[in-house]
Amino acid sequence: MEVRERLWRSERSSYLRPFFLAIGMKQKALSGRLQRIVCDFGWERSFGQTNAQLLEHYGFELCRERIRGCALEHAHRLESDRAGRSAVGAVGTEGPDWIIAEADGTMIRLVQTARRGDRRRQRRLEWKEARLAAAQAQGSQQTHYEATLGDVEDTGRRWAHAVRSAGWAAATGIHVVSDGAEWIRRQAAQNLGQAHRFTIDLFHLCEYLAAAAASCARREKPSRWLKRHKNMLLKGKLDKVLSNLRPFLEAATLPDEAAPVRCALRYIENRPEFFDSPFALQHQLPVGSGLIEGGHRHLIHQRLKGPGMAWAQSNAQALLQARCLRASGLWQAYWQKSSPVAA
């Protein structure tokens, strides 16, 4: 729709727009409905693709900077609300029997621009770890996510909020599955209470065993040896796996790259209490960290790791949190209480 109007001047204002004043609109602003559409597209795909989607579905275009500004403004507003939350205190009285909780990191590329006044205006690219935390009540299809480019303490606090959103109650057991990273185990202990059980991802352990299989499988194929020892782990026969590895331990003079058996032994012996796969199977809990690995792919990689993409850290953090909100089923709730921005 195109509107032509006469512009008026007054002593206090260079231009007056009677028509827009009368209907309560701002010139070149985006309505609340249009802002929601822009975020719907812009949080999921590049801002250039968002413009193509607007043209395809609604028959008009916006400039790329207008799309970018609107999508990021709402993302920053959301991140500001979530970053100001206090640590999780008391939990509910009723909740699920178990909550699956996972966390891990992946690298994204950030850009640092030169300071103002620097004539070179050079950009410096760097890689930084984006940490994702997830929680899902046993038997539920809804996963609750939190993400941050901050430190591990920030990750732990946000992780606790994701677990609470999944229904954390006083009697709820928290099943933590991880690749064994020390920061994950430490943050689980600090933020998820005494009821959490820490379990090493079985498939991550099998990567170590697969590397050692070529050295240990003398009378059978390495794939068969690996399958047999994986079944031992599922039955809780960790000591048997260790005893089968020790005869093939490499010389101490060899580097780790040439000593897969030593690496597998060290990985298990440093974490012997965290390989209780039988308990997980008995309670119908996962033994792998597929929940967080899938989250990395569809929440982070799909939007923030495209070819040639590099982000300002504040924008990356805001967009990460916006995508977590949507994946956590909070899209409708956000727009019900959100007011339009000055886009």
Protein Blocks (a to p, Z undefined) as FASTA:
>chain_A
ZZdddddddfkbmbdcfklmmnopaehiacfklmmmmmmmmmmmcfklmmmmmmmmnopa
cdfklmmmmmmmmmmmmmmmmmmpccdfdddfbdcfbdcdddddddddddddddehianl
pacdddddddddddddehiabdcddddfbdfklmmmmmmmmmmmnopafklccddddehi
aklmmmmmmmnojkbccdddfklmmmmmmmmmmmmmmmbcfklmmmmmmmmmmnopamlm
mmmmmmmpccfkbcfklmmklmmmmmmmmmmmlmcfklmmmnopafbfklmmmmmmmmmm
mmmmcghiacdfklmmmmmmmmmmmmnopmmmmmmmpccddZZ
